[in-house]
Amino acid sequence: MAVTVMDAPSAWDVLDGVTLPRGYRVEITDGKIIMTPQGEYRWKVILEAAPQIRQQLAARGDILSDVMIDFPSSQYGYAPDLAIIAPGAQRNGCGRFEWHSLEAVLEVVSKSSRDNDFAKKFRLYAECGIPVYGVIDPEAGVCTVHRHPARTGTYADEVEVPFGADLLLPLAGREIAVRTGGFPKAGELS
């Protein structure tokens, strides 16, 4: 389902008062509200990764999943699969975190989200200066970590990590290691 977003300070403002159906992921790309069913691979990767990250963060930041983040454009409203929030980050007047609060974003790619995760989100996250952008691809069985964003919409560094190896997320003054051996590969769910 796609609906055009009107100009608003935050892309998410157009959804104020709207009851969204359960079991769907909602994001805003190019001013369109996009709803897709939540996938099993995505959910299992998040379930595996989130507790590992949370434990290592301790009191130095937080982790969120599928929570609205305000970006500096009314045309984009993303709720990253996993977002690592910087220590001391504050919520805005709408009660949401903004792009500059993010230390890292991890997205789990599906067939329906490939264009967004590999192109549109990559460009926006880099333009916004998000230090680490990780793409987890169950179909390929690989994670790709992008670092050193440029305002031109690119990342200077890219490291590929096959499922089974540790995914290292270099954050400010610390590093998070995520064991990927439990991540499901496409076709392996029973």
C-alpha angles and dihedrals in degrees: 000000000000127000125177116247119226121221109286134154089252126022088229093061090081089066096055107130094008118128108220122206116255119248095035130108113224124201136153119231126173089351094304125117107230123194121189131172114258112255128226095228091052093048093049093049091050091047090052099043104038099066091047091053094043092052093051094046092057104165095339101093135324140251127230132185126206092350120145114256122192114233126191092260133069087215096067129055114165130180101196120219087237125005123184109210118210119246111269095015114156129216119241126239090280091056094251133117118244130224094263089061092065122099094176141358126204121194125187109218123225130176090261095048101043095103093049097043098043099038120010099036091039090056096042095045091050093046089051091051097242100171099216128028117180124190116198113199115191091182093059095030091231140113121212119202117200119196140175102040123211125208086237089075101260138102120228097213132047127180124183119210120188118223107270095043124089116269106221118206112193107210129176106297095345144053129228119209118203118194107224099187090102095051109114119236119218109275095023100094116107 
